Amino acid sequence: MSNVEVRLVGQHDFVATNDRGASVRVGRKGAPGAFTPVELLLAAAAGCAAVTAETLVTRRVEGGLVARADDVRPEGAHELDAVPITLDYDISQLDAAQRAALDAAVRRAIDQLCTVTRTLKSTPPTPVTLPA
């Protein structure tokens, strides 16, 4: 289990740190050098899909693997309508059967193993605890 702590370090400026010492700046939209909370959610979804697919993809194709998640919501809305994830890697050296097999394997792995996308699909409760 991992925990993340987000600490205020300046006006509208936060640092998220995990228990292994990694950190990332978090801020409002437009804050230089910082991710917004929604961007971190998108990074988590794309990152989880990429980490889950990495071995399946790199065993079969050469080159890089890029994952992208898009912010899909009406302007000014405070809830995402969807979190579409796109994986990009070079399948030009694969024949049709190999492409289909890789596609099925990657989709199955993400559907079964990607904690972030599985969690987004299930909409778990998110209780907030405030000082008493």
Disulfide bonds with the S-S distance in Angstrom:
Cys48-Cys114 2.37
